[in-house]
């Protein structure tokens, strides 16, 4: 039969696992599905897309269809099994698409030690066989199953996360496609440690997978891979993501909870010294926290007359706002790492000469203020605390302009 896929596994399915919401009992200790709703969702989605589902319990067929009914002012299609109405309609999982139904059937089979085949597989005693048919996309889903269930070998892994070579903008969980990442990824990330999920199979706490990825990168001992990961660039051939910086370049490695390896720190140190190389700049914060940078006297410069005037104007402006940045020594150096205009090191504000070239007095004032906040308030880049502080100051300045509190 065209547009048909069969999912099969040993053992007979308990009919209550089909008809009762919240029933999920698997033989494996780490099942992919555990809410007790996925199979019902999958059946409803297939029927909603004008497809058909038959579950063979050994040689006993369970045919699924619909019965039309009206509740108050609305019409519904109630799911039926062998012409008996079940307790849900085809609107179950109404935001799901066919690939998610495919995923649920596939995961159920895998959880029970089974597999899938293209076409219709004959039923067999002692086995459960689910035949899904009639949806035009099913053949494509079967051919693209490696984008839904990982079949590749990871190039890096630890006890909670794997990184696979193929690019993807989806997270995977225990080898199964899970959540879409909001950025294009040059790798595929698969989480092997238990994650808290919502019932629609999304990550419940978005910071957790980010922390797992950051920990894997920081603790890795493969210098070549670390450098490769940190220096990923945009690809103009990435369709809707063309020209965008990839996830690997933008991710904040401060999400890590584990200390960095010596290998990671060595790689970042080498990248910092190679001024022509662009890389994930949050790695610098990790490096500086673990190996505080010392001021190199040979890199310091004497300001020109114009640069000196610019610096003095910026300092006076900040003092009017209540920020006396002169409590710290201010040192200007010839250059820093790519994209870095200043750092707070050893209770000293270090500024790159490029800051004077790129934005004049406004740039210098902003740079001095940022490093002053780092030193005075111990607030870090890329943190909610820093963000909250800046927004609070903006509101406070607005209150002063208006002349009354909010």
C-alpha positions in Angstrom: 0.0 0.0 0.0 1.3 3.4 -1.0 1.8 6.0 1.8 1.9 3.4 4.6 4.2 2.7 7.5 4.1 -0.2 9.9 5.5 0.0 13.5 5.9 -3.3 15.3 7.2 -4.6 18.6 7.1 -7.8 20.6 4.3 -8.3 23.1 0.6 -7.4 23.0 -0.5 -3.8 23.7 -2.9 -3.4 26.6 -6.1 -1.9 25.1 -6.3 0.4 28.1 -3.1 2.1 26.9 -5.1 3.1 23.8 -8.4 4.1 25.3 -7.4 5.6 28.7 -5.7 9.0 29.0 -2.6 9.0 31.3 -1.8 5.3 31.0 1.9 4.8 30.1 3.7 1.6 31.2 6.9 0.7 29.4 9.4 -2.2 29.8 12.4 0.1 29.5 13.8 2.0 32.5 14.3 5.2 30.4 11.2 5.4 28.1 11.0 8.3 25.7 7.3 8.7 26.2 5.8 8.7 29.7 2.7 11.0 29.7 0.3 8.4 28.5 -1.1 10.7 25.8 1.2 10.3 22.8 -0.5 7.3 21.2 -3.9 9.0 21.5 -2.5 12.2 20.1 -0.9 10.3 17.2 -4.1 8.5 16.3 -6.1 11.7 16.4 -3.6 13.5 14.2 -3.6 10.8 11.5 -7.4 10.7 11.4 -7.6 14.5 11.3 -5.3 14.4 8.2 -7.7 12.0 6.5 -5.4 9.0 7.1 -6.1 5.7 8.7 -4.8 3.6 11.6 -5.1 -0.1 12.4 -3.5 -1.6 15.5 -3.1 -5.4 15.3 -3.0 -6.9 18.8 -1.5 -10.2 17.6 -4.0 -11.2 15.0 -6.9 -9.1 16.5 -7.5 -5.9 14.4 -8.4 -2.6 16.1 -9.6 -0.3 13.4 -9.8 3.4 14.1 -12.3 5.8 12.6 -14.5 8.7 13.5 -18.1 9.4 14.4 -19.6 12.8 14.0 -21.4 14.5 16.8 -22.6 17.9 17.9 -21.9 19.4 21.3 -24.0 22.6 21.8 -23.2 24.7 18.7 -20.1 22.9 17.5 -19.5 19.7 15.5 -16.8 17.2 16.5 -15.3 14.0 15.2 -15.1 11.5 18.0 -12.4 8.8 17.6 -13.8 5.3 17.4 -12.2 1.9 17.8 -14.0 -0.9 16.0 -17.0 1.4 15.8 -17.0 2.1 19.6 -16.6 5.7 20.6 -13.5 6.6 22.6 -13.1 9.5 25.1 -11.3 11.9 22.7 -11.8 13.7 19.4 -9.6 14.4 16.4 -8.9 17.8 17.9 -6.6 16.1 20.5 -3.1 17.5 19.9 -4.6 20.1 17.6 -1.3 22.1 17.3 0.7 19.0 16.3 1.6 18.1 12.8 2.2 14.7 11.1 5.8 14.4 11.9 4.9 14.5 15.6 2.4 11.7 15.1 5.2 9.7 13.3 7.5 10.4 16.3 5.0 9.1 18.8 4.4 5.8 16.9 8.1 5.4 16.4 9.0 6.2 20.0 6.4 3.7 21.3 7.8 1.0 19.1 11.4 1.8 20.2 10.4 1.9 23.9 9.1 -1.7 23.5 12.1 -3.0 21.6 10.5 -2.7 18.2 11.1 -1.0 14.8 9.4 0.3 11.7 9.1 -0.7 8.1 7.9 1.0 5.0 4.5 -0.4 3.7 2.1 -2.8 5.4 3.6 -5.5 7.6 1.4 -8.5 8.2 0.3 -9.0 11.8 1.9 -11.7 13.8 0.9 -13.7 17.0 2.4 -12.3 20.1 3.3 -9.0 18.5 1.8 -5.5 18.2 1.7 -4.0 14.7 0.5 -0.5 14.0 -0.2 0.3 10.4 -0.6 4.0 9.5 -1.7 4.8 6.0 -3.4 7.2 3.7 -1.5 10.5 4.4 0.6 11.7 1.5 3.5 12.8 3.7 4.1 9.4 5.3 6.5 8.2 2.6 8.5 11.4 3.0 8.6 11.0 6.8 9.8 7.5 6.4 12.6 8.6 4.1 13.5 11.5 6.4 13.3 9.4 9.6 17.0 10.2 10.4 16.0 13.8 10.9 13.4 12.7 13.5 15.4 9.8 15.1 19.2 10.2 15.2 21.1 7.4 13.5 24.6 9.1 13.5 27.5 8.7 15.8 28.3 11.6 18.2 31.6 13.4 17.7 31.6 14.6 21.3 29.7 13.5 24.4 29.6 13.3 28.1 27.1 11.9 30.6 24.3 14.3 29.7 24.8 15.5 26.1 26.0 14.4 22.7 27.0 16.6 19.8 26.6 15.2 16.2 28.2 16.5 13.1 25.1 17.2 11.1 23.6 20.7 11.3 20.1 21.1 12.7 17.9 23.7 14.3 16.2 21.0 16.5 17.1 19.7 19.9 17.0 15.9 20.3 16.2 13.9 23.5 17.4 10.3 23.8 17.8 10.4 20.0 14.4 11.7 19.2 13.6 15.2 17.7 12.2 17.4 20.5 12.3 21.2 20.4 13.1 23.7 17.7 16.1 25.9 18.5 15.5 29.6 17.8 18.9 29.8 16.0 20.5 27.8 13.3 22.9 25.3 14.7 26.0 24.0 12.9 25.7 20.8 14.9 22.9 18.5 16.3 22.5 18.4 20.1 21.1 15.3 21.7 20.4 15.1 25.5 20.8 11.8 27.1 20.0 12.7 30.7 16.4 13.0 31.9 14.9 16.4 30.9 11.6 17.8 32.3 9.2 18.0 29.4 5.8 19.6 28.8 3.1 17.4 27.6 3.5 18.6 24.0 7.2 17.3 24.2 8.8 20.7 24.6 11.6 21.4 27.1 10.1 22.7 30.3 13.1 24.7 31.5 15.0 26.2 28.5 18.2 26.9 30.5 18.8 23.3 31.3 19.8 22.1 27.8 21.9 25.2 27.4 23.8 24.3 30.6 24.3 20.8 29.4 25.9 22.0 26.1 28.1 24.5 27.9 29.3 21.9 30.3 30.2 19.6 27.5 32.2 22.2 25.6 34.0 23.5 28.7 35.0 20.0 29.9 36.0 18.7 26.5 39.7 17.6 26.1 39.7 17.6 22.3 41.5 20.8 21.4 40.6 20.5 17.7 36.9 20.1 18.3 36.8 22.9 20.9 38.4 25.3 18.4 36.1 24.2 15.7 33.0 24.7 17.8 34.1 28.1 19.1 34.9 29.5 15.7 31.7 28.6 13.8 30.6 31.2 11.2 27.4 32.0 9.3 26.8 30.3 6.0 25.1 32.3 3.2 23.6 29.0 1.9 21.5 28.4 5.1 18.1 29.6 3.6 16.2 31.6 6.2 19.3 31.6 8.4 21.6 33.1 5.7 23.9 35.7 7.1 22.8 35.0 10.7 25.4 34.1 13.3 25.1 30.4 14.3 23.9 29.2 17.7 27.5 28.2 18.5 28.8 31.7 18.0 26.1 33.4 20.1 25.6 30.9 23.0 26.6 32.1 26.4 29.0 29.6 27.9 28.5 31.1 31.3 25.5 28.7 31.5 28.1 26.1 32.4 28.1 24.6 36.0 31.2 22.6 35.6 34.8 23.9 35.7 36.6 24.2 32.3 39.3 21.8 31.3 42.9 23.0 30.9 42.5 22.1 27.2 39.5 24.5 26.8 41.4 27.3 28.5 44.5 26.8 26.4 42.4 26.9 23.2 40.6 30.1 24.2 43.9 31.7 25.2 45.3 30.9 21.8 42.2 32.3 20.1 42.5 35.5 22.2 46.0 36.0 21.0 45.2 35.3 17.3 43.5 38.7 16.6 42.4 37.6 13.1 40.1 34.8 14.4 36.5 35.4 15.3 35.0 33.2 18.0 32.4 32.8 20.7 33.3 35.8 23.0 31.6 34.4 26.1 34.5 31.9 26.2 36.7 34.9 27.2 34.8 35.4 30.4 35.3 31.8 31.3 39.0 32.2 30.5 39.4 35.4 32.5 37.5 34.0 35.5 39.8 30.9 35.5 43.1 32.6 34.4 42.9 36.3 35.1 44.7 38.2 32.5 47.7 40.4 33.5 48.3 43.8 32.0 51.1 43.6 29.4 53.1 46.9 29.8 54.5 46.5 26.2 50.9 46.7 24.9 50.0 50.0 26.6 50.0 53.3 24.6 50.3 57.0 25.2 47.1 58.8 24.2 47.1 61.5 21.5 45.8 64.9 22.3 42.4 64.2 20.8 42.2 60.8 22.5 43.0 62.5 25.9 40.3 65.1 25.4 37.8 62.4 24.5 38.7 60.4 27.6 38.4 63.4 29.9 35.0 64.4 28.5 33.7 60.9 28.9 34.9 60.8 32.5 33.3 64.1 33.4 30.0 63.1 31.8 29.9 59.9 33.9 30.7 61.8 37.0 27.7 64.0 36.4 25.6 60.8 36.3 27.0 59.7 39.6 29.7 57.3 38.3 33.2 58.2 39.3 35.2 55.8 37.2 38.5 57.4 38.2 38.5 55.3 41.4 40.0 52.7 39.1 43.3 53.0 37.1 42.4 53.5 33.4 44.9 51.9 31.0 44.7 52.1 27.2 46.3 49.3 25.1 47.0 49.0 21.4 44.7 46.0 20.8 42.7 43.3 22.3 40.9 40.2 21.1 38.5 40.5 18.1 35.3 42.3 19.2 36.7 43.2 22.6 37.0 46.9 23.3 37.6 46.8 27.1 38.1 44.6 30.1 38.1 44.9 33.9 41.3 43.3 35.1 43.0 43.4 38.5 40.8 46.3 39.6 41.8 48.2 36.5 39.8 49.4 33.5 41.7 48.4 30.3 40.5 50.0 27.0 41.5 49.2 23.5 42.6 52.0 21.2 40.0 50.8 18.8 37.3 52.1 21.1 38.4 55.7 20.4 38.3 55.0 16.6 34.9 53.4 16.5 32.6 55.7 18.5 34.2 58.7 19.9 33.2 60.1 23.3 29.9 58.2 23.5 31.7 54.9 22.9 34.4 55.7 25.6 31.7 56.7 28.1 29.7 53.5 27.6 32.9 51.4 27.8 34.1 53.0 31.0 30.6 52.7 32.5 30.4 49.0 31.7 33.8 48.1 33.2 33.1 50.3 36.2 29.9 48.3 36.8 31.8 45.0 36.5 34.4 46.1 39.1 32.1 48.0 41.5 29.0 45.8 41.5 30.5 42.5 40.4 27.9 42.1 37.7 28.9 39.9 34.7 28.3 40.2 31.0 25.3 38.2 29.5 23.5 37.9 32.9 20.0 38.8 34.0 21.4 40.7 37.0 23.3 43.1 34.6 20.3 43.5 32.4 18.0 44.3 35.4 20.5 46.8 36.7 20.7 48.7 33.4 16.9 48.8 33.0 16.4 50.0 36.5 18.9 52.8 36.0 17.2 53.8 32.7 13.8 54.0 34.5 15.4 56.0 37.4 16.9 58.5 34.9 13.5 58.8 33.3 12.0 59.6 36.7 14.5 62.3 37.3 13.7 63.8 33.9 10.0 63.8 34.6 10.5 65.1 38.1 8.5 62.5 40.0 8.6 58.8 40.8 6.5 56.2 38.9 
